[in-house]
Amino acid sequence: MRKFTYLFIFFILTVSSALRAQSISMSPTRLFFTGNPGEKVTQTVTLQNSSDKDYVFNLNYKDWSREEDGNKVYLEAGSSKTSNAAWVSTLENAVTVPAKSTKEIVVTMQIPANASKSDVTNSMLFFTQLPQQADQARIQNGIGIITLFEVGLHIFYTPSGNHVKSLDITNISEVSNENATNRKVAVSIQNDGNTINDATVEFELTETESGKEIKLPAISISMLPNTSQVVQFSLPENISGNFLGVAIIKMAGSNDLRVGEKNFKF
């Protein structure tokens, strides 16, 4: 009898639109907890299964951080200085979401009595799909490949006294690139507030001689306090001339703007 080795491939899904494409949706995809040291707070997340099959998920925790380019890095739970993974719990370590149904999961955060009254913390709760007999393996070169999914739920804690939303533009520059057909401008941003900040970054160029404006597609960001991020905008091909570049940051839930300017010669 021929034996097969089974390879399990996991796809991490943290955006609701991607989840819907797989007939599983999560709402919300981020939980924002607040409170005082020693308090216990709860919130509910809902998984909806619109498919004709049951899904079984194992629950586990990770830490995460963003690199300067915005790339997310996952770490072992409890290894980050800003981790709150040990504060979070659920009633079940595994959940089943039957076909054509929804499942509510109560997420509890026990804020330690000695928790900082100023530091924002974060972690991620993963719902990892467990293989069932109905999951058929695709055989390649004697290896059975079963594709499974991990649904990621972001978890944040903000002390109740943190209310300052602020982002600062620290630099605007052209990215050094030998490929002249793929030129970019980088906008460096610092979260100098004390809360999580969702924002939209816009960048536009105005040719100084003709006044012609070039507006580049806006980019959304989400930054933890005391972090930096570099947002890059791709420039049009064959751009040439003298331009005034303007970067604009629009913070969610605020009418406050940040604007930076720099002259460019392409």
Buried (B, 14 or more C-beta within 10 A) or exposed (E): EEEEEEEBEEEBBBEBEBBBEBBBBBEEBBBEBBBEEEBEBEBEBEBBBEEEEBBBBBBBBBBBBBEEEBEEEEBEBEEBEBBBBEBBBBEEEEBBBEEEEEBEBEBBBBBEEEBEEEBBBBBBBBBBBEEEEEEEBEEEEEEBBBBBBBBBBBBBBBBEEBEEBBBBBEBBBBBEEEEEEEBBBBBBBBBBBBBBBBBEBBBBBBBBEEEEEBEBEBBEBBBBBEBBBBBBBEBEEEBEEEBBBBBBBBBEEEEEEBEBEBEBEB
